[in-house]
Amino acid sequence: MSCCCLDTYAEIYATVGPAVMVCQLLAVLEVIHPLLGWVRSGVAMPVMQVSINIYQSIDRSVFLYAE
């Protein structure tokens, strides 16, 4: 992979990274709120959805920086 692509990835991450981190934080809070009893909903479904999304995010970021 050429050096130009790595610069592009860094620019994309610098642009989109903060927004993605906020969205991931909100997703984790979606799991924490039922655990604390603040909302009357189950915990299982949000745990499955959030864990899959976080796993995919980590997998993609590792893949981008491994090349």
N, C-alpha and C positions, 0 to 999 in steps of 0.2 A: 504494500500500500504506500502510496506516495505521501510525502510530508504535507502536501496541500490538503489532503482529506483529513488528517489529524487536526489541522488548524480549523477546518470547517466544523468538525465535531466539537472542538473546544468552544467555538463561537456559538454553536447551537446550544450547548449545555449552559453557557453563560447567559444566554437569552431566555431559555425555557426552564432552566434548572430551579430557580426560586419558586416559580409557579407550581412545578411538579412537586416540590417538597411540601408546599402548603397543602396541596391536594392529598398527598400521602398522609400528612398529619391529620387532616380532617377524616380520612378513612379510618385511621387508628382510633380516633375519638369515637367513631361510630361503633366500634367494638367496646370501648371502655364505658360508655354511657349505660348500656344495659347491665354491665357487670356491677356498676355502682348503684343500680336501681333507679336511675334518673328517668329512664323511659321504660314503658312496659312492652318490651319486645324480647324475642329470643336472642341468644348470643350466637348460636351455631351458624346461622346463615351469614351474618356479617363477618364472622371469623373466617369462614371459607372464602368469601369473596375478597376480603382484604388480604388474606394470606396469599391467594393466587396473584393478585395485583402486585403485591410487594415482591413476591418471588420473580415475577416476570420483569419488574423494573430492575432488580438486582442482576438478573440473568442478562438483560440487554446491556446494562452498563459495563459488566465484566467483559462481555463479548466485544464491546466497542473498544475498550482499553487494552484487550489482550492482543489485538492485531498489531 
